[in-house]
Amino acid sequence: MKNKKNLAMAALAAVAILTSCSKDKDNEVSKPVEIRLSSAVTPQTRGAHTEMDVQIPANQTVAVYVDKADDTPLYGKTVLTANGSGGFTGTALYFPQSGDDVNIYAFHTNTDLGANYPTGELTHTVQTYQGSQTSYAASDLLYAKTTNVGKTSSTVTLGFYHLLSKVRIAVRFGAELGDVSDESLGILDSGMTIENTKLGATFLPDKTIAANAVAITATGDVTPILVTNLNSSEISTDFSTGVKYHDAIVVPQTLREGDKFISIEVYGGSVPELIGTLDYELPGDITFESGKVYTYHITVGRTGLTVHSSITDWDDSPGTVEGRVTL
C-alpha cells in the first residue's frame, strides 16, 4: 500500500514538473525579444570617404522593413539612424511572439519610400557636389537583405551592398611643373569634375533576388559632378605611399570612346600661370557597373594629362587600361 502511495506521489510530481516546464517554454516563446540591428557595408575598399566603405556614417538613415519568414509583413517602413559605430537608434523592433523567423530588408537612399515594401520602380539621385562626406554619403545607394533570422538576443548584422559605382581619382604633378610642396605652384582651388554621366538611378526592389543583384538604369540629364575643389594640399606626391584619393559616386551606365570624362583646371610653373582646362577623354567605351570601383591616377603635365586607370570590385579584384590625352 505504501509503495502504491509513493508511486502516486511520484507521478503527481512528474506531472507538476512537466507542467512547469511547459509553462516556462510558453513564457519564453511569448516574451518580447527586440531585433537588434547593426550595419556592415560589403565589399570594402579605401578612398577619400572611407566611412561608407565599412559602415553607415553617423546621422545617415536607413528604411527597414521586416516580414515573417512566410512573407507576412511584420513591420512596415521603420526609419533608423546610424550611430557611426555600426549600430542604429530609433523605434524598437521585436521578433514575433510566435517564435517565427523573420526576413529583414533595408535601404539607404534619398528617394521617398512608402509605408510598405516598395513594389514599383524608384529613382535615387546622386549629388552634383560630392566633395564632403555628407554629400558623398547621400549619393550612395545601399541595400541589405537578411532572411530566415531566428529569434535571438544577439545583434543581427545587415550586410549592405553598394548598388552604384565608385570613381576615385588621384592627381599629381609632372616633373616639369615643379615641387608640389610649394603652395605657389600647381592647382589652385580649381574644380575637378566628372562629365557626361546621368545622375538618376532607377531600380526595382525585389525580395526574391540577392541584395547585390538589383538592376540599375541611368536616367535624367547628363550633368557634371563636382568631385572636389583641388588645392595644393590635395595633390598626391606619388601614387603609392603619397596617394590622396578624391571619391565620387556615379550611376552605372555606358560612356563612349571620345567622351570627356574627367576635367581639371590647372595652373603651373615657377611663376603660376593658367595652363587651361585639361580633359580626359575615354580611350574606349566603358560600362560602369554596380559594386565596382574605377580608379584613375592622373599626372598633370604642362600640355596634357597622362592617365592610368584600373577597374576593381569593391573587394579589389584587378583589371587595367591606360590612356593619354593632350590639349
N, C-alpha and C positions, 0 to 999 in steps of 0.2 A: 504494500500500500504506500509505504514511504517512498519507494522508488518511482511509483507512478506519479506521486505528487511532485517529486523533484523533476521528472521529465516534463510535466505540465508547466512548471515554473520556468524551466529552461526554454521551452517552446515559446512561452509568452515573452521572455527576454529577447529571444531571437527576432520575434515579430517587431518588438519595440525598436531594436537596433536597425532593422531593415527599414522601418517606417521613418526613423530619424535620418538615415542616410538618404532616403528618397526625398524627404523634405529639404535637406541640405543641398541636394542636387538641383531641385526645383528652384531654390533660392538663388543658387549660383547662376542658373540659366536666366532668371528674371532680373538679376542685379544689373543695373545700368553700367556699361563699360564704355568709357569715352574712346573715340577713334582719335589717336594722337598721330599727327602727321608731321613729317619733315621733308625737306626738298633736297634733291641732288640732281644736278644737270649733267647728262651724259650724251655723247662723249665729251672729252675735255681738251683744251689747248691753252696756249698762252698768248697774250697780246696786251694792248693798252688797257682794255676794260676787262680785267680778269675775273671780276665778280660774277658775271653772267656765265662764266665757263665752269664754275664749280657749284654754285648755288644761287638762289634768287636773292638779290640785294635787299637790304632793309627798306621798308616802306613800299616796295613793289607789291602788287596784289595779284592773287590768283582766284579764279572762279572754280569751285569744286562742286561736283555732282556725285551722289552716292546712290547706287542701286543695290537691292538684294541680288544674290547670285542668280536668281531666276529672272533678272531684268526688271523686277518690280521697283519703281522709284522709291527710295527711302528719304533722300534729301534733294530738293531742288537746288538751284544756284545758291551757294554759300560763299561769300567773298571773305577770304582770309588775307592777312597782311604778313609778309615775310619779316622776320626779326633780324635778318642779316647773319644769323648763326645756324641756318638750316631749319629753323622752326617757324611756326606761324602763330598769330594771335587772331582772335575773332570768336564767332559763335561756336560753342562746343558741339561736336557731332558724336553720336553714340551708335554702337553696334545694336542690331535689333535684339530685343529681349528673347526672341525665339531661338537665338543662337545661330541663325543662318549666316553664311559667309556673305561678304559684300564685294562689289566692284566699285572702284573709285576712279573718276575721270577729272582732270584739272587742266585749265587753260591759263596761260599768261598772254594776254592780248589786249590791244587797245580798241577792239571792236565791241559793240554793245551786245552782250549775251543775255538771252531771256531766262525766265524762271526755270524752264525745263531744258534738259539737254538739247542742244540745237540740232535740228534735222535738216535745215536748209543751208544754202551757201552763205558764207560770211566773208567779209573783206577786212583784213588787217592792213594798216598803212605804216610804212617806215617813215622816220622823221627826215626832213630836209637838212637839219643840222644835227650831227651826231658827235660833236666834239666834247660833250660832257657825259659823265657816267649815266646821268638821269635820262638824257635824250637817247643815248645808245640803248639803255635797258628798255625804254618804251618802244623801241623799234624791234626788239627781239620777240619772235613768236614761238612760244613753247607749249608743248602738250605732253601730258602724262596719263598713262592708263595702267592701273594696278588691279588685277582681278583675283577672285576667289580668296579674299583676305579673311582668315578665320578670326574669331573673337580673341583678342589679346590685349593685355595691358602695356605691351611693348610698343614703341614708336613704329609707325608704318612709313617707310620711305617712298616718296613719289619720285620716280625716275623721269625727269623731264627731257624731252628731245627738242633740239633746235630744228624748226621746220623751214627756216630760211637759210641764206648763205652768208658767210662772213668774209669780208675783204680786210686784209691787214697790209699796211703799207709802211715801209721804212725808207727814209731818204738820207743820202749822204752826198757830200760834195766831191767832185773830181779834183785831182791834184792841182789843176790849173786855176781853181777858184780859191785856193788859199786855205788857211787854218780855220777850222770850224769854231775853235775856242775864242777866236777874235770876233766880238759881237758886231764889229763894223762890216763883217763880210757875210755873204750868203743870203739866205732867205729872211726877209724882214717882215714878220707878221703878214705873210701873204697867204691867201687861201689855197688849200688843196681840195679839189673836188673830184667826185666820181660822176661821170657823164653818161647820158644815153640809157639810163635804166628807168623802168616804170616803178612807182612807189607802192602800188596796191598789190596785195597778196590775197587772192580769192581761194578759199578752201572749203571743203565739205566734210565736217566731222562725221566719224563713223565708229560706232562702238565695236564693230566686228573685226576691225583690222588693227594691226600693230600701230603703236603711237608714232613710230618713225616712218609709216607708210602713207600718211595723209598727203594727197596730191595738192600741189600749189600751182595756181595760174596767175601770171603777172597781168595787172590791169591798171588803167589810168593813164595819165600823160607822162611822157618822158621828162624828167625833172632832175637837175643837178642835186647831188648830196654834198654838202659841205662837211668834209671829214674833220678838218681842224684848221685853225689859223696858225700856220707854221711860224716859229721863230727859231733863233739860233739854239735855244736850249732843247728843242725837239728834233734836232738833226742827229743822226747816228754818226758815230766816229768810224764805225766799220759795221759789217753785217754778221758779226759773231758775238764777241763779248760786249761791244758797244752799241748794239742794235736797240733802237727805240721805235716801237710799232704804234701806228695810229689805225684804229679799227672802225669799221662801218658794217652795218647790216644791209644787204641788198636782197631783193626778191628774186628767187630762181627764175631765169629767163635766158633767152639766147641773144647774144650780140654778134654782129657780123664782122668779118675781116674789114679792116679800114675804119671801123667805128672809133671815134675818140672815146677813151675810157677814163684816163686819169689826166687831170690838168693842174699845172703848178705855175704860179708866178714866181719868177726868180730874179734876184739881184745878186751881183757878184763882182769880184775883182778887188785889188788892193784899195782902190777908191770905188766904193759901191756904185754900180751903175745898173740900170734896168736892162736885163737881158731880154726879157719878154715873157710871154706865156708859153710854157712848154707843154705839149700834149703828147700823151702816149696813145698811139693808135694800135688797135689789136692786130697782130700779125696773121691771125686766122680766126675763124668762127670759134666761139666759146659758149657753152651752155652751163650756166651756173645751176648747181644742184643743191637740194635741201641737205643740211647737215655737213656741208663741206666748207673748208677754209681755202681761200685764194690769197696767196702771199706774194707781194711784189716788193722787190728790192730795187730801188731806183737810185742810180748815180747821176747827179746833175752836173752836166758839163757846160761849157760856155756856149756851145751851139746845139746842144741836144741832150737827150736822156738815154742812158743805157739801162735796160730793164731785164732783170732775171725774175721769172715768176714760177711758182710751184703751186700745185693743187693737192690738197690732202683731205682726208676725212677729219672730223673733229677728234680723231684719235691718231692723227699724224701718219697716215699712210702716204708714201711719196709718189710723185709724178711731176715732171718738169717740162717747161717750154721757155724758150728765150726769144727776145725781140729787141730791136733797136730803132729809135726814131730820131730824126733830126729836124731842125726848123726848116 
